[in-house]
């Protein structure tokens, strides 16, 4: 079966389970922590993908529980045990990411990423949240990142929309235009 179909089915099932249990916010938070841990620790991903005779299921589940410092919600523990028993631990990172996205969408929350030259002031983030709420009707969680190489301006990414208003990008565009015009002369 197609990997993406399997990932979406598991993520959708976890969204339904999270809403029925009333623990959606907790499960979403824990899934996000696990996802970040899996992205930052490649050895952990390899161990979870290892064959059952190399790394038994109970050890895989203990590794994930350890990433949450032993405070995994029982609902998430049961879900991960199901994923493990079905031999889908190689997909767990994708399942958790898809779950977080789907759960937030179901709750009317979007996730955005803002990159600036320096730490943005809180009132600017509030204004940006209000603007997104006005345009989409959804709340927004904004992750911020500082990147001095932008020189000035910002890069804002929400869903499939990217606004690059950085000085770095503007200089790149001017450079490209200059090169294109000079090609015509020669």
Secondary structure, 3 states (H helix, E strand, C coil): CCHHHHHHHHHHHHHHHHHHHCCHHHHHHHHHHHHHHHHHCHHHHHHHHCCCCCCCHHHHHHHHHHHCCCCCCHHHHHHHHHHHHCCCHHHHHHHHHHHHHHHHHHCCEEEEEEEECCCCCHHHHHHHHHHHHHHHCCEEEEEEEECHHHCCCEEEEECCEEEECCHHHHHHHHHHHHHHHHHHHC
